[in-house]
Amino acid sequence: MASSISKDVNHIVKFDGSSFPLWKFGCWLLLEQQNPIQIVDGRETLPEETKNEEDEITNMDAINNWKQRDVLARSYLIATIEKQPQRTLLNCRTAFEMWTRLTSHLQCAAENKHLLQKQFYDYKYKPGIYWSAQIVHQQSLGNKKTDQHCCSKLLMIFLKY
């Protein structure tokens, strides 16, 4: 089974924290193709046990089928994610929990990153405000990104004036 999963996911861009939309697209296609998609998106949940008069579980096949498909989906998700982002999934018990955590957390992070980059690169020199105050403002944006980006942006601003 492990070699089958490796073979199934080898064409998907492994998520490393920077390729979220491409990873999400590839995973979604794989999950649709392999049929655990209803489990991943939450439309299909673990069936409740039903018992007969002898207190025997009558729907064990359906429960086992669901669990097998959930394990398959979780295996696909983990196999397509680098180690660091995998750590955010340690407490997830189902593929639906994993998908929800990944998509909500990372979608929000990706949107925040783009907003931060836009604020950082759209910054313009403001006449009448001390350079030092403007530098501090850019550094605060830069600290959220990297100091290297901040320094290059500040150099570009200074070279214009």
N, C-alpha and C positions, 0 to 999 in steps of 0.2 A: 504494500500500500504506500509506503514512504517513497519508493522510487516512482510510483504512479503519480503521486502528488507533485514531486519534483518535475516530472515530465509535463504535467498539466500546467504548471505555473512558470516554466522557464521563459516564456515569451512576455511575461508581465514585468513592467518596470518595478523594481523593488523599491518600496517606500522607505526613504531615508530622512524624511522631514522636509524635503524640498520639492518632491514630485507628486504631491497629493492628487491634483486633478487627473493626471495620467494614470496613476496607480488606481484610483477609484474607478475610472472607466474600464480598465483592464480587468479588475476584480469583478466588477458588476457583470461584465460579459461572461467571464468564467463561471460565476455563480449561477447565472441564467442557464448556461449550457449544461452544467452538471446537476441542476435541479434542486439545490438547497436554497434557492433565492427566497422562497416564501418564509423560510425559517429565519434567514438573515434580516429581512425587512419587517419581521414581526407579524406577518399575516397568518402564519401557522405556528401555534404554540404547542408545547408538550401536552399530549392528550391526558385528560384526567383518567385515573384508574376507574374502570367499571367492574363491579364484582357480581357474581351470581349468588344463588342461595347458599352454595357451599363455601362462600367467601373466597372464591378463586377469581383472579383477575382475568377478565374475558377479552381485554383488548391489548394484551401484552405485545402482540405482533406490531400494532400501530405505534405503541410506545417505543419499542426497540427500533423500528424504522425511523421514527423522528430523531431518536438519540444518535443513530448512525449518520443521518444526514446533517445533524448539528455538528458532530465531530468532524465530518468531512469539511463543512464550511469553516469551522474554526481552524482546521489544519491548513486550508487554503489561505486564510487571512494571515496566519502566523508565518507561513512559508513565503509570503510576499512582502514581509516587513523586516527592516533591519532591527538589530538588537535593541537599540535605544528606544524607539517608539513602541517596541513590544512590551516594555516595562509598564506602560500605562494600561495594559490589558490584563495584568496579573490577577485582578480580582473579578474579572468577567467570567461568568459561568456558562453563558450561551453565546452563540454566534450573533444573535440579535444584540446582546449587551456590548459585544466587541464592536460591531458595526456602528452602533449608536454612539459609543464613546469616541471611536475614530472619526466618524464623519462630523459630529457636533463639535468636538474639541479642535480638530485639525481644520475644518472649514472655517471656524471662527479665527483660528490662528493665522490662516492664509489671508483672510480678509483684513485682519489687523496689520499684517505685514505689508500688504499693498497700500493700505491707508497711511501707515507710517512712512513708507518709501515716498509716497506722493507728497506728504507734508515736508519731508526732508528735502526732496529735490525741487519742490516748488518754492522753497524759501527764497525770498528776495531781500537784498539789502534795504534797510529802512533808514533814510536820511534823518538825522536829528536824534537817533538813538545810539548810545555809546556802542562802539565795536565790541567791547567786552561783554555787554549784555546780550548782543546778538550771538557772540561766540558761545556763551553759556547756553543760550536757547538751542543752538545747533548741536552742542555737545550733549544736551539732554536727549535730543532725538537720536544722536549718534550712539549714546550708551545703550539705547534700546536695539540698535543695529550693531555696528562694530565701529571701533575707533578708527579703523582704516577708512571706512566710508565717510565718516565725519571729517577726517583730515582732508580727504580729497575734495569734498564739497566746500569746505572752508577755503581751501586754496583756490578753487574755481571762483568763489565769490570775491576773494581779495584780488585776484588777478584782473577782474573786470573793473575794479575801481582804483 
